[in-house]
Each structure stands twice: as structure tokens, then as C-alpha cells.
Amino acid sequence: MSHSLIVLPDHTAKPILDAIHGARKSLRVKMFVFSHPALVKAVILAKKRGVRVQVMLNPARRSGEPENEVTRKKLRTAGVEVIDSNPAFEVTHEKSMVVDDEVAFIQSLNWATKNLAGTRDYAVVTTRGPEVAEVMDCFEADWARKPFAVDSSTLLIWCNKNGRDRIAQFIDDAKHTLFVQNERYQDSVIIERLVRAKMRGVKVHVMARAPHKLKKEKLNEGVSGLRIMDDVGIKVHKLQHLKLHGKMLLADHSRSIVGSINLAPGSFDTRRELAIEVHKAELVNRLQQIVRHDWKHSYPLDLSDDGLLEEMADHNIDAASELALNEKRRKQGK
């Protein structure tokens, strides 16, 4: 198998449930949000049939809002080993699973009902020994609160280690086409690389969430990144009828990055994140089909002053001053 692809919501939770139900010896789960009832039940059943189950859960969001309390209680009541993620990181946003020391799941999706039923999300499943071992090594290091050394020879990408460098290089190496799906475009280095790709003739297509979906404190940098790209002619679209949550880059119809990494400074510098670069033709071809479908079912974001002011007004967000929008000029009809 080496590498295979799960696409949400197309595949539903079934491939993940099948892997958990098939576990014989061990399960290691590291998750940002874990609340999907069927997955909680499957993990508990694995424990009951004698599988060693270790679960690491992110305790709270960046805002301090507690996370995963209900699931943590259910798992502990069933005897599952559960701990908070490594406190060395502001947030553990990695979403991974290793089954029987043989198969690793590297995901953009949380184990929440909305991610498995209503969002565009992805997971890469790998059976490559060095990659599976590296995901396990990081899990064990975080479990024991010990340092973890990245193996630069593999296709895995880690934050807060080599994430920014690897994604920047991936963009720099694009020759003809570059499709990007991400919730956040806030990191100045990555935005610069996307702009430079456009300026050297790469056809860059960016898919993002609507600006009003950003937290207000992140609105300025999020919108600024989108407008910079729009100003140089990069096409910036929003997906219709489906929430975008996946984090995926696809270059030259030949290679891709899939994982948990948002294109934001916090993700690169202070969070535990995991992604993987893949070159397998079958997997890349499937992603190419998905991005073509998603682009066809999307529409351009209106990132003009008028467009942003209208969007913010529609959603009762007072952000004209934060975004330096010319509201007075608009009211005058100029």
C-alpha cells in the first residue's frame, strides 16, 4: 500500500473505524478534537478486547476554551490510557493514529462529527516503515515529555521543527501549477513564496474560508494575506456547499502535502503539527480530481473594500478600522 488517501466527506469515518476494529496489539491516537461517538466507542472496544490503547488529547484551544473533557472521561472510565498533549506546545494540533506499529494515519481532520460528515478534509495512510516509526517516536516523546528529533530524510513534516522551511521549499519548487487549500493565510514567508510563484509564471489557485469566519483578533493578518495574493492576480476562491478544513498543497500534478498545518505563524512556531509530502501517482491523481471538482464548485472571494465591508456588515462584524477599510468613502458613494 505504501501511501493511500482518505477524502472527507466522501469516505466517511469507515476507513478509520475499520482500522481501529482491526487493531490487534496497539493503538496510539493524538488528536486535537475527539468527540465522534462511533470512534469513541471503537477505541473503547479495542481496549476491551486487549489492545493497548494510548490516547493523547489537546486540553484546550488557544483561547483557553477546554476541549475533549467528555471524551476524556469516557475513555478513562473504560480503562483507556489518556493524557493531555505535551505542555511544551501552546496547542497540539496534530491529528494522527498508529495501528499495531504498522500503519500510520496523518490527517487534517479532527475526530468530530462535523469533520467526518460536512467538511473537505484529508488523511494519508502510510505503511512505510521509517514514516510509521517516526510518528511513533514523536508520540512516545510527547507522551514522556521528552525532546523529539526530526528525521530530515523522510517525507514527514513537523512543527515547530521544519514545517515552514519544507512548505516554503515545496512552493519554490513549483514549475507550472499550484493548488492550495487552507483555512488560514497569515504567515508572511509563505505568502511571499506564493506571490513569487505567481510572478515567475506558476498558475496559483488558492482556496480559503470566507474572511468573516476568521476570529476577530486574526482578521487583520488573515485578510491582509488574502488581499496581497489577490492584488498580484492569484485566484482566491471559497468552496461552495462544503466547509473547507483540509490543509493541502498540490504542485505540478505530481506531488502534494497533506496534514494539519495551517499557513499561520502559530502553527509553524508554537504548535505541534504533522503533515506528509506524497508523490505516489495514484494518490496525486485523486487529489487532482478533488481540486478540480472543488474549484468548479467555488466562487471568487470579493476582497475589495466594498466587498469586505458588505460581508462584515452581513455578519454583524465591526471590523472596518481593524482592516483599514475606507468605510467613509464607501458611504459617500465614491
C-alpha positions in Angstrom: 0.0 0.0 0.0 2.8 2.5 1.0 0.6 5.6 0.7 -3.2 5.8 0.3 -5.7 8.6 0.6 -8.9 9.2 2.6 -11.1 12.1 1.3 -13.8 13.6 3.5 -16.7 13.6 3.5 -16.6 11.1 0.6 -15.2 8.2 2.6 -17.0 9.0 5.9 -15.5 7.5 9.1 -15.5 4.0 7.8 -11.7 3.6 6.9 -10.7 4.9 10.3 -13.3 2.7 12.1 -12.1 -0.3 10.1 -8.5 0.3 11.1 -9.4 0.6 14.8 -11.6 -2.5 14.7 -8.8 -4.4 13.0 -6.1 -3.4 15.6 -4.6 -6.5 17.3 -1.8 -5.1 19.6 -1.8 -1.4 19.9 -3.4 2.0 19.1 -1.7 5.3 19.5 -4.0 8.3 19.0 -3.0 12.0 19.1 -5.9 14.3 18.5 -6.9 18.0 18.7 -10.7 17.3 18.9 -12.1 13.8 19.6 -15.8 13.6 20.0 -17.2 11.4 17.2 -19.4 8.8 19.1 -18.6 5.9 16.8 -14.9 6.5 17.1 -15.0 6.8 20.9 -16.9 3.5 21.0 -14.4 1.8 18.7 -11.4 2.9 20.8 -13.1 1.6 23.9 -14.0 -1.7 22.3 -10.3 -2.1 21.2 -9.3 -1.7 24.8 -11.8 -4.2 25.9 -10.5 -6.9 23.5 -7.0 -6.5 24.9 -5.4 -3.9 22.6 -3.1 -1.4 24.4 -4.7 2.0 23.7 -2.9 5.2 24.4 -4.7 8.5 23.6 -3.2 12.0 23.8 -5.7 14.8 23.7 -5.2 18.5 23.4 -6.6 20.0 26.6 -7.7 23.5 25.4 -7.9 25.7 22.4 -5.6 28.8 22.1 -8.4 30.9 23.7 -8.3 28.7 26.8 -11.6 27.0 26.0 -11.4 23.5 27.4 -11.5 20.6 24.9 -12.3 16.9 24.9 -13.5 16.7 28.6 -16.4 14.4 27.8 -14.4 12.1 25.7 -11.5 12.0 28.2 -13.9 11.0 31.0 -15.5 8.2 28.9 -12.1 6.8 27.8 -10.7 6.8 31.4 -13.8 5.2 32.8 -13.3 2.4 30.2 -9.6 2.0 31.4 -8.0 3.6 28.3 -4.7 5.4 29.0 -5.4 9.0 28.4 -3.2 12.1 29.0 -3.1 15.7 27.9 -0.8 16.5 25.0 2.7 17.8 25.5 2.6 21.1 27.5 5.8 22.2 25.7 3.4 23.3 22.9 0.8 26.1 23.0 -1.5 23.7 21.2 -1.2 20.2 19.8 -3.0 20.4 16.5 -1.6 17.1 15.1 -4.2 14.5 14.2 -2.6 11.1 13.9 -3.1 7.4 14.7 -0.7 4.4 14.6 -2.2 0.9 14.5 -0.1 -2.1 15.6 3.2 -0.3 14.9 2.5 -0.9 11.2 0.1 1.7 9.8 0.1 5.5 10.4 -2.8 7.9 9.7 -1.7 11.5 9.1 -4.8 13.7 9.0 -6.1 17.2 8.5 -9.4 16.1 10.1 -10.4 16.1 13.7 -12.3 13.1 15.0 -15.5 15.2 15.3 -18.8 14.5 13.6 -18.7 17.8 11.6 -15.3 16.9 10.2 -16.3 13.4 9.1 -19.6 14.4 7.6 -19.5 18.0 6.5 -16.0 19.3 5.7 -13.5 18.9 2.9 -10.7 17.0 4.8 -8.0 14.5 4.1 -5.9 11.7 5.6 -2.8 10.0 4.2 -2.3 6.4 5.4 1.2 5.2 5.2 2.7 1.7 5.8 6.3 2.8 5.1 8.4 1.6 8.0 10.5 4.8 8.6 7.5 7.0 8.5 5.4 4.9 10.8 8.4 4.6 13.2 8.8 8.4 13.2 5.2 9.1 14.0 5.5 6.6 16.9 8.8 8.1 18.1 7.1 11.5 18.3 4.2 10.1 20.1 6.4 8.4 22.6 8.5 11.6 23.1 5.4 13.7 23.7 3.9 11.1 26.0 7.1 11.1 28.1 7.5 14.9 27.7 10.9 14.4 26.1 12.5 16.1 23.1 11.9 14.8 19.7 14.5 14.9 16.9 13.1 15.2 13.3 14.4 12.8 10.7 15.0 15.1 7.7 15.4 12.1 5.3 11.7 11.2 5.5 8.7 12.8 3.8 7.1 13.8 7.2 6.9 17.5 8.1 6.8 18.6 11.7 6.0 21.8 13.5 7.5 23.5 15.3 10.6 22.0 13.6 10.9 22.0 9.8 7.3 23.0 8.8 7.8 26.5 7.4 11.1 25.6 5.6 9.6 22.4 3.9 6.4 24.1 2.8 8.3 27.2 1.5 10.6 24.9 -0.5 7.7 22.9 -1.8 6.2 26.2 -3.2 9.6 27.4 -4.5 9.9 24.1 -6.5 6.6 24.5 -8.3 7.1 24.9 -12.0 3.7 25.1 -13.6 0.7 24.8 -11.3 0.0 25.1 -7.6 -3.3 24.5 -5.8 -3.6 25.3 -2.2 -6.4 24.6 0.2 -6.1 26.0 3.7 -8.1 27.9 6.3 -5.5 30.5 7.1 -3.1 32.5 5.0 -1.3 34.5 7.7 2.4 33.6 7.5 4.4 36.3 5.7 7.1 33.9 4.5 4.5 31.5 2.9 2.5 34.4 1.4 5.7 35.8 -0.1 6.5 32.4 -1.6 3.1 32.1 -3.2 3.4 35.6 -4.6 6.8 34.8 -6.1 5.5 31.6 -7.6 2.8 33.7 -9.3 5.3 36.2 -10.5 7.5 33.6 -12.1 4.6 32.2 -14.1 3.2 29.4 -11.9 -0.6 29.2 -12.1 -1.6 29.6 -8.5 -5.1 28.7 -7.3 -5.9 29.4 -3.6 -8.9 28.2 -1.8 -9.7 29.7 1.6 -12.5 30.2 4.0 -14.6 33.4 3.9 -12.9 36.3 5.9 -15.9 36.6 8.3 -15.1 33.0 9.5 -11.7 34.2 11.0 -11.5 35.1 14.6 -11.7 38.9 15.0 -8.2 39.1 16.5 -6.8 37.3 13.5 -8.9 39.1 10.9 -6.3 41.7 10.1 -3.5 39.4 9.2 -5.8 36.8 7.6 -7.5 39.3 5.3 -4.2 41.0 4.5 -2.7 37.8 3.3 -5.6 37.1 1.0 -5.6 40.6 -0.4 -1.9 40.6 -1.1 -2.4 37.4 -3.1 -5.4 38.8 -4.8 -3.6 42.1 -5.7 -0.9 40.2 -7.7 -3.6 38.1 -9.6 -3.7 34.9 -7.6 -7.1 33.5 -7.8 -8.7 33.2 -4.4 -11.9 31.2 -4.1 -14.3 29.9 -1.4 -15.7 26.4 -1.6 -19.5 26.2 -2.0 -21.8 23.9 -0.1 -19.0 22.4 2.0 -16.8 23.7 4.7 -13.1 23.8 3.9 -11.0 22.4 6.7 -8.3 20.4 4.9 -4.8 21.6 4.6 -3.4 20.5 1.2 -0.9 21.7 -1.4 -0.7 20.2 -4.9 2.1 21.1 -7.3 2.6 20.3 -10.9 0.2 17.4 -10.9 3.0 15.3 -9.3 3.4 16.0 -5.6 1.4 17.0 -2.6 1.5 17.9 1.1 -1.4 16.9 3.4 -1.7 17.3 7.1 -2.7 19.5 10.0 -0.6 22.7 9.3 -2.4 26.0 8.8 -0.3 28.6 7.0 0.0 30.8 10.1 2.9 31.7 12.4 1.3 30.0 15.4 1.2 26.7 13.5 4.8 26.9 12.4 6.3 28.3 15.6 4.4 27.2 18.7 2.2 24.2 17.9 2.8 20.5 17.4 1.7 19.8 13.8 2.2 17.0 11.4 2.0 16.7 7.6 3.4 14.4 4.9 4.7 15.0 1.4 3.5 12.4 -1.1 4.5 11.6 -4.7 2.5 8.4 -5.4 0.8 8.9 -8.8 -2.5 7.3 -7.9 -2.8 9.4 -4.8 -1.8 12.7 -6.5 -4.2 11.9 -9.4 -7.1 11.6 -6.9 -6.2 14.9 -5.3 -6.1 16.4 -8.8 -9.7 15.2 -9.3 -10.8 16.6 -6.0 -9.3 20.1 -6.5 -10.8 20.3 -10.0 -14.2 19.4 -8.6 -13.8 21.8 -5.7 -12.6 24.7 -7.9 -15.6 24.1 -10.2 -17.9 24.3 -7.1 -16.4 27.5 -5.7 -16.6 31.2 -6.3 -14.1 34.1 -6.1 -13.9 36.0 -2.8 -14.6 39.7 -3.2 -11.6 41.2 -1.3 -12.2 44.8 -2.3 -13.0 47.4 0.4 -16.7 47.3 -0.7 -16.8 43.5 -0.8 -15.3 43.1 2.7 -17.4 45.9 4.2 -20.6 44.2 2.9 -19.5 40.8 4.1 -18.7 42.1 7.6 -22.0 44.0 7.7 -23.9 40.9 6.7 -22.4 39.0 9.6 -22.6 41.9 12.1 -18.8 42.2 12.4 -17.5 45.7 13.1 -14.0 45.4 11.6 -13.6 48.3 9.2 -11.0 50.1 11.4 -9.0 46.9 12.0 -8.9 46.2 8.3 -8.1 49.8 7.4 -11.1 49.8 5.0 -12.3 53.1 3.6 -15.8 53.0 5.1 -16.3 56.7 4.9 -15.5 56.7 1.1 -18.0 53.9 0.6 -20.8 55.7 2.4 -20.1 58.7 0.2 -20.5 56.5 -2.9 -17.0 57.2 -4.2 
